[in-house]
Amino acid sequence: MREVAEALKALPRIFLDLVLPRLPSLGARLRDGGRVLDVGCGGGWAVVQIAERFPKISCVGIDVEPYSVDLARRLIDERGLADRCEARLQSVDRLGRTRATTWPPASWWCTRSPRP
């Protein structure tokens, strides 16, 4: 499982370096301190890389796989981002019962894990 999480760490960089420059309003919002929800956060690479690139944002990653959430939490701690980032063991079905639904939809970056 750790190998899969490690293999996926390049995906957020592809988004940040190739896709985000084509979305200037989203980039501006992140620079100004938006909030990011990563659905299916896996090992937490997107949460961490986005938070490192945009120091004013806060990030929450959710996943239903306990080992992945544990990896994400460790990565967040290792990078010193626990004040702005968190990983939760949570299904997307439960978003309606959390404060995440108060976030403006334009600030969400939702990812979907590839099927095995």
C-alpha positions, 0 to 999 in steps of 0.5 A, a space after each residue: 500500500 505504501 508503494 501505491 501512495 508513493 507512486 501517486 505523489 507526482 499527480 498533484 504536481 501535474 495538476 499544480 504545474 500543468 493544469 492550475 496555470 490554465 485556471 487563473 481564478 482558482 490560482 488567485 483564490 488559492 494564493 489569497 487563502 482558499 480552502 481545499 477538500 481532497 476527496 480520496 486523498 490517499 497518502 496525502 500528497 495532494 494535500 501536502 503539495 498544495 499547502 506547501 505551494 500556497 502558504 495561506 490555504 488550509 486543506 482537508 483530505 478525506 479517504 475511506 482507507 484507514 492505512 492511507 489516512 494514517 500515511 497522510 497524517 504522518 506526511 502532514 506531520 513530517 512536513 510541519 503542516 498540521 496547523 493547516 492540514 488534516 486527513 480524516 477517515 471519512 466517506 464522501 457520503 458524510 460530507 453533508 454532516 460536516 462543516 465542509 459543506 460550508 466551503 465555497 464549491 469553487 475552492 474544492 479540488 476533488 480527486 478520485 483515486 484510480 481503481 485497482 
